[in-house]
Amino acid sequence: MRKLCALLLTCALVLSLAACSNNDGVSDESTSYDLGTADGPADETTTAASAESTTALNTDGAAESEADTTTSATDASGDAIDETTSTATPPEITTEATTEAATESKPSTGLSGGTAEVLDKLITAAGTKLDEDNALPMAFTDPVSGDNSKNATGLDTDQFNKYVAEATVSTGAMMTMPHQIAVIKCKDEAAAKEVKALVASGFDSNKWICVIPDKSAVTASGEYVLLVVGRNEASAAVLSAFADLTGVSADKANVFFTKT
């Protein structure tokens, strides 16, 4: 009986040990599994979070890099613009523009003052160009108005009043001496061009008694018109003096009458 009890106890002890051994293995495996499961999701979450963080950092870095690149490009463009601005060539002044400016600022004639003054200068200057045998004849100087303009200049009263500011005429003292110089100051240059043509068509070169002048000529400079009637030498001297006094080229003289 004692042996049987001892045997049963022994078996019970063995079974107990076996059971404990099994429980330890399951516990260890469960613990290992649980730890592995806990760690596993945690690691995946951490890894995903790390990956997302890394991606965010990379994205931010790329954005910053792109911003830096844009800024650099802007700066580079700005520098280029500044450089272009600082090195821009000033506009070239063309010869044509310079010539036009010079023409606008240059007076249209060197003559100035009243017609009596201009006429006196012409007679004095022309006298220096003539020898004693061809000197200008004695003459009377008179102002011209609408009343005597036809005889003095060839302009009728209406034409004179329309275009002329003032005029002075020098006429030979004797009717047997065909000599006349008239200086006409017009209201403007356009009027002077009209007057030049009207004088050529309206002046009577055959008004002297029994004598005829060698030639009659008219020229202009600016608003001044010059009529010269007389001998060839005297007329040439007066026209030359007029060209000298103008300081610029006077119009080409229109010789509208010559002795035949």
Long-range contacts (C-beta under 8 A, 24 or more apart in sequence): 106-248, 107-222, 107-247, 107-248, 108-189, 108-221, 108-222, 108-223, 108-248, 109-221, 109-222, 109-223, 109-224, 109-246, 109-247, 109-248, 109-250, 110-221, 110-245, 110-246, 110-247, 110-248, 111-221, 111-222, 111-224, 111-245, 111-246, 111-247, 114-166, 114-168, 114-185, 115-166, 115-167, 115-168, 115-183, 115-184, 115-185, 115-224, 116-141, 116-143, 116-168, 118-168, 118-183, 118-185, 118-224, 118-245, 119-168, 119-169, 119-170, 119-181, 119-183, 121-241, 121-245, 122-181, 122-183, 122-226, 122-238, 122-241, 122-242, 122-245, 123-170, 123-181, 123-238, 125-241, 125-244, 125-245, 126-234, 126-237, 126-238, 126-240, 126-241, 127-237, 129-237, 129-240, 129-241, 130-233, 130-234, 130-237, 134-231, 134-233, 134-234, 134-237, 136-179, 136-234, 136-237, 137-172, 137-173, 137-174, 137-177, 137-179, 137-230, 137-234, 138-172, 138-173, 138-174, 139-170, 139-171, 139-172, 139-173, 139-179, 139-181, 140-170, 140-171, 140-173, 141-168, 141-169, 141-170, 142-168, 142-169, 142-171, 143-167, 143-168, 143-169, 144-168, 144-169, 144-182, 144-184, 150-202, 151-204, 151-207, 152-180, 152-182, 153-182, 153-184, 153-199, 153-202, 153-203, 153-227, 154-198, 154-199, 154-200, 154-201, 154-202, 154-203, 154-204, 154-227, 155-184, 155-195, 155-198, 155-199, 155-202, 156-202, 159-195, 159-198, 159-202, 162-191, 163-187, 163-191, 163-192, 163-194, 163-195, 163-198, 164-191, 164-195, 165-223, 172-230, 175-208, 175-209, 176-208, 176-209, 176-210, 176-211, 177-208, 177-211, 178-208, 178-211, 178-212, 178-213, 178-229, 178-230, 179-213, 179-229, 179-230, 179-231, 179-234, 180-227, 180-228, 180-229, 180-230, 181-226, 181-227, 181-228, 181-229, 181-230, 181-238, 182-226, 182-227, 183-224, 183-225, 183-226, 184-224, 184-225, 184-226, 184-227, 185-223, 185-224, 185-225, 186-223, 186-224, 186-225, 187-223, 188-223, 189-222, 189-223, 191-223, 192-220, 192-222, 192-223, 192-224, 192-225, 193-220, 195-220, 195-225, 196-220, 196-225, 196-251, 196-254, 199-225, 199-227, 200-254, 200-256, 201-256, 203-227, 203-229, 203-256, 203-257, 205-229, 205-257, 212-259, 213-257, 213-259, 214-258, 214-259, 215-255, 215-257, 215-258, 215-259, 216-255, 216-256, 216-257, 217-253, 217-254, 217-255, 217-256, 218-253, 218-254, 218-256, 219-250, 219-251, 219-252, 219-253, 219-254, 220-250, 220-251, 221-246, 221-248, 221-250, 221-251, 222-246, 226-250, 229-257
